[in-house]
Amino acid sequence: MSRPHDVQSLSGTDLTVYEAVAAIAVGGETASLPGVAGMTGLTEEQTRASLATLVERGQVVPSGDGFTLGRHDFEVDY
């Protein structure tokens, strides 16, 4: 059984969006909806739906006008 914060249990789209948020967050920035959509090649509608799933799971959290990583137990190194 997967833990709620286990990124290995994510769907392909959710994992892609999570990785985009992580890549932006490692630079100390907040990931915007248009920024994540542009980075992933997904539509804003697809990105919004995925971000909603990730927020519900606690893997990303709203931060100002964007999103950042939620609680996790690993280091992000890009």
PLY file of the C-alpha trace (Angstrom):
ply
format ascii 1.0
element vertex 78
property float x
property float y
property float z
element edge 77
property int vertex1
property int vertex2
end_header
0.00 0.00 0.00
1.34 3.44 -0.90
1.70 6.27 1.55
-0.30 9.46 0.83
2.89 11.40 0.04
4.53 8.67 -2.07
5.09 10.22 -5.51
5.63 6.77 -7.01
1.88 6.20 -6.70
1.01 9.16 -8.94
-0.47 8.87 -12.43
1.73 9.87 -15.35
0.16 13.32 -15.67
0.24 14.00 -11.94
3.87 12.90 -11.74
4.78 15.18 -14.65
3.08 18.14 -12.95
4.66 17.29 -9.58
8.12 17.15 -11.17
7.54 20.54 -12.82
6.54 22.09 -9.47
9.62 20.48 -7.88
11.92 21.82 -10.61
10.57 25.33 -10.10
10.62 25.05 -6.29
14.27 23.99 -6.21
15.06 27.45 -7.56
13.16 28.99 -4.65
10.25 30.10 -6.82
6.53 29.49 -6.59
5.13 27.48 -9.51
2.34 29.30 -11.37
-0.40 27.52 -13.29
0.75 28.96 -16.65
4.38 28.19 -15.81
3.67 24.55 -14.99
1.43 24.16 -18.05
4.15 25.63 -20.27
6.84 23.45 -18.75
4.82 20.25 -19.13
3.09 20.89 -22.44
-0.29 20.26 -20.81
-3.26 22.57 -21.20
-4.07 24.85 -18.28
-7.24 22.81 -17.72
-5.25 19.54 -17.46
-2.68 21.23 -15.24
-5.37 22.72 -12.97
-7.01 19.30 -12.54
-3.68 17.66 -11.73
-2.72 20.39 -9.27
-6.09 19.94 -7.53
-5.33 16.23 -7.12
-1.83 16.97 -5.82
-3.16 19.57 -3.35
-5.79 17.09 -2.13
-3.03 14.53 -1.54
-0.84 17.12 0.23
1.96 16.76 -2.31
1.80 20.38 -3.39
0.38 23.31 -1.45
-1.04 26.63 -2.60
1.39 29.46 -1.98
0.40 33.00 -2.91
-0.54 32.97 -6.59
1.01 29.56 -7.22
2.12 26.27 -5.73
5.09 24.79 -3.94
6.00 21.33 -2.71
4.07 19.86 0.18
5.51 17.61 2.85
7.98 15.10 1.42
10.70 12.82 2.72
13.34 13.16 0.03
15.73 15.74 -1.38
15.08 17.40 -4.73
18.28 17.78 -6.72
18.20 19.18 -10.26
0 1
1 2
2 3
3 4
4 5
5 6
6 7
7 8
8 9
9 10
10 11
11 12
12 13
13 14
14 15
15 16
16 17
17 18
18 19
19 20
20 21
21 22
22 23
23 24
24 25
25 26
26 27
27 28
28 29
29 30
30 31
31 32
32 33
33 34
34 35
35 36
36 37
37 38
38 39
39 40
40 41
41 42
42 43
43 44
44 45
45 46
46 47
47 48
48 49
49 50
50 51
51 52
52 53
53 54
54 55
55 56
56 57
57 58
58 59
59 60
60 61
61 62
62 63
63 64
64 65
65 66
66 67
67 68
68 69
69 70
70 71
71 72
72 73
73 74
74 75
75 76
76 77
